[in-house]
């Protein structure tokens, strides 16, 4: 089993920054797709950013240039650096992971259509205007 634990959420003013972390433990694999999702009250969950074990990333358009997804494989930790935060970025942020057999440099499709098998419990981000 794999456990994902998010941290780093909080309350900031518009224009501020936060860095979210997602620590993975358990039976992880070196080939993976990981992502950040968010959900605001009354809205559907939406994808924010993805990264695969080969280092390829992709972002939703509204966060491009402001958010950066990264990983520290030695620490089994996923990060989301969020800068220039806007009120519309507020919500519960979840990390998700899909682990796949194979070498970490092998291509892994990693996007909103990916079926993630593991999810964290979420960390709250509040942005005041």
Helices and strands as residue ranges (DSSP letters): E 2-7, E 10-13, E 18-26, E 31-39, E 46-52, E 57-59, G 61-63, E 67-72, E 77-82, G 87-89, E 91-100, E 118-119, E 123-128
